[in-house]
Amino acid sequence: MDYGDGRGGAVAKASDKSRPPRGGGNNRGAVVSFRRPRFQEEEEAQAINISPLIDVIFILLIFFIVTMEFADSAAMKIDAPKSSQTEAADPDAPVVVIDADSNFILDSARLDASGLRVALARRLSGGRAGAVVLRADSRVPVDRLVEAMECAKSAGARAIYVSTDKK
């Protein structure tokens, strides 16, 4: 075999005999490359792992949900009428608050009369006892209290309690 480099035909490298021909052929001696193409390495270097960011966002979301202060109807500034006679109402009964500005408030939401009727009907249809507690400010006109009673009755309330403070 003459390589044309002056070595003559008698000298041949062992690696030359074991190396398959490049290009073409019957693929029996194909070369397998384990290197990744260069563009994949560049894409992986530019990719940003957002898993820690998502974890932090979920932790913050849980923190704010847990620490959120819900407006409690008992904590609202209501100057309820005074009474020497008290009776405990059903603790599961919805409490409708009527503030000094005559706004209806149920579950921390300000409602008009029709909205109160719909919200009470939804709450009373949940299988509860059917009682409604009205907690009104002492400065609220009586007709506004009567309107709340009518909304509760039309929503299906079987008992209506008026919340008072003890004398």
N, C-alpha and C positions, 0 to 999 in steps of 0.2 A: 504494500500500500504506500503510495507516494503522496506525502502531504504538501509537497511543493515548498518546504521550508528548509531543505537541505538535510533532513534527518535520514533520508533513505527510506526504503520500504520495510526494513527489518524492525525498526523501532516503532512501537505503537503503545500508547498509554492504555492502561487498564480501564481508566475512566472513560476513554473514548469508546471502548467496545460496549460498556454497560449502559451508556447514555442512549436513550431512545432518540430517534430522529425528531427534530423540531418541525412542527407544522405538517399537516397532511398525514398520510399513513393510515393505518387501520385502527388507531386509538388503543392498541394493546399496550403501548408503552407511554401513555399520556402522562404529562407532568401535572401533579396536583399541587396547587399553591394554597397554603393555609393563611396567607396574609389577607387581611380585609382590604377592600378597595379604599383608596385614600379619601374619597368623598364621605364614606360612612364614618370614618374617624373624626372628620371635621364636624359632621352633624351631631355626633354624640358629645363633642366638646362644647358645642353651642347650646345644647339642650339644658333647660333649667328644671331642676327637680322642685315641683310645687307641693309635694306632700307635706313638708313641715309648715308651709304657709296655710294649707287647708286645716291642719291640726290646730294651729294657733287660732284661726278664725272660729272653729267649732268650740274651742275652750272659752273664747271670749263670749260667744253667743250663749253658751250654758251659764257663764258667770252673770251676764246681764239678765237672763231669764230668772235665775234663782234670786238675784238681789233686787229685782224690780219691785217697787212698792205699789201694791194695789190699793186703790181707794176703798176703804171699808166704810160702810154706811154708818156704823157706830162711831167712827172716828171723825165724821163730818161735823162741822160746826152747826149743830141744830139745837135751838133752844126749845125743847119739847115742852108741852104743857105739863103741869105738876098734878100729881094725884096721890092720894093716900092709899088707895086700893091698887094692888098690882097682881097680875096673873101672868105666869110664864106662857109664852106662845110656842108653837112648834119651831124647833131650831132649824128645820129644813125649809120652812116657809120663806118664800121670797119677800124681801123687805123693800118696799117702795118708799123712797125718801122724797119729801116735798120740802125744798129749801126755802129760805126767806124770800127769794125772787120768784116763788111759785113754780119752779121747774120740777118736773117729775124725773127722778133718777132711779134706775134699776140696774144693778150689776155695773155700777160706775158709768153708765151711759145715760145721757140726757135724752129724754123722749117727750114727744107730744102725746096727746090723749090717745090718738089712734095707734101710735107706736107702742105705747104702754099696754094697750089692750092686746095687741098681737104678741108682744114679748111675754106678758102674763099667761096668755093662752098656751104659748109654747112651753113655758116653765111648768104650768099646772097639768099639762097633758103627759108629763113624764112619770106619772104614777105616784105623785106625792099626795099628801093628805087633802090638799085643796084649800089650805088656809093662806091668807095674805096678810102681811103686817104693814100698816101704814105708819110711817114715822114722819110727822109733819112739824115744822117750826111753829111756834106759838103765834107768830105774826102772819101766818098764811090765812087768807080769807076762807071762811067756811065753805063757800061754793067750790073752791078748788079742792078741798078735802072730799066733798060730796062727789065731785067729778072723778076723783081717783077711786072712790068706792064703787061708782057706776062702772068704771072700766074693769075693776076686779070682778064684779058680779057678772058682767057680760063675758068675761074671759073664762068663767066657770068656777070661780072661788065659792066654796061652801061656807067659809068662815072668814070674817075680816076683823083683824085686831088693830086698834089704834095704840101705838106705842106712846107711853108717857114716862116722865121721870118721877122718882119718888120724892114726896114733899119732905 
